[in-house]
């Protein structure tokens, strides 16, 4: 079962309600697939209907979400459109009507695992930031690691502080108007950020394993999603308009980090 937890709340009623319904639809499909007492063909008939419902509902939800983001001029709209398109393409990639029941059941199981994990990652790493993107690059104070972000776990807090420092360095470099070409220096800092983020996530997950933290799997999923976003940074696009690109990047990364710390990391219990 996949659970819509408080971590997934965006604070936008229509978005949160539709997310809950998407999770419910995915769970209904999972229940159908898991029922080994049903004849395979009957299982496939039910799954086909539920998958059709999921396709229609996802399309409606994505339209609502994108329209809301347009209304508030959310800077992450284009990223959201791209991720929504990926989800839609995956759902539409298999025609369950024209394959045999046995093969279809296996394909459906694999697809549902992918889609449910995608949805969870997407909500936690993208949707929870809708309407909450502070302009950090114009206010360096927001790039300071303060007590409100403490988890009480020494190694995690130290590494969070270092991540804020790296983002602050990137922002400071970008604000140096007298430096004409910052390309090489920016790449160095972005690579440092990526490497340190991977290290931090490994350390954090190791700690969670050591205390048998029940939220480990969710954290791992979100961490993977965030690393993927950093790896997708387009240096060619950045070089065309360095300052604007880095301003948006700093805003996104800082806001994601703050949201992740306060919604997820602060729930990790410190050892006694």
C-alpha positions, 0 to 999 in steps of 0.5 A: 500500500502507498500512503499519502502522508503529511509530508506530501501536503502542499497546502493547496486543497484541490492539489492535495485532494486530487493527490489523495485520490491518485494514491487511492486509485493506485492502491486499488490497482495494487489490491487487484493485482495482489489477489491471487485467488482471482482468475487472471483474466478477471484480474486483467479486466479490473486492472484495465478499468482502473488503469483507464481511470488513472490515465483520465484522472492524472490528466485532469489533475495535471491540468488543474495543477499546471493552471494553478501554477500559471495563475501564481506565475510559479517559476517551476511550471516548465519543470512540472510540465515535463515531469507530468509528460513523463508520467503520462508517457509511461502510463500510455506506453503499454496497451493492456487491451492487446496482450495476453492476460498472463504477460499483462499481469506481469507488465502491470505489476512492474508499471504500477511499482514505477508509477507509484514511486514516481508519484511519491517522488514527484509530490515530495520533490516538486509539488510541495514547493508550488507557491513556496519558492522564495527568491533566495538569491536576492537575500543571502540571509536565507542561505544561512543554516539557522536553529530552525533547521536543526534535527538534533542529530549532529552529523546530519546538522553539520552536513546540512550546514555545509550544503547551505554553505555551498549554495551560498558560495554559488550564489555569491559567485553569481552576484560578482558582476565584475567577473565576466565569465564564471562558467568554470568556477560555477561548474566546480561549485555545482560538482562539489554540491553534487558530490557532497549531496551524494555523501550526505544522503549516504550518511543520512541513510546509514544513520536511519538504517542504524536506528531502524527508521521506518521512513528510510525507504521514502527518504531513499526515494526522495534522495534519488530524485533530488540527485537526478535533478542535480545531474540534469543541470544543463551546463550549455543552457547555463552558459547562455545566461549564467546569472539568470540560470544560477539564480533560478537554480539556487532558489530551487535547490535552497527551497527544496533543501529547506522543505526537505529538512523541515518536512522530513529530516526533522522527523528522524529521531535522534539517538538517546 
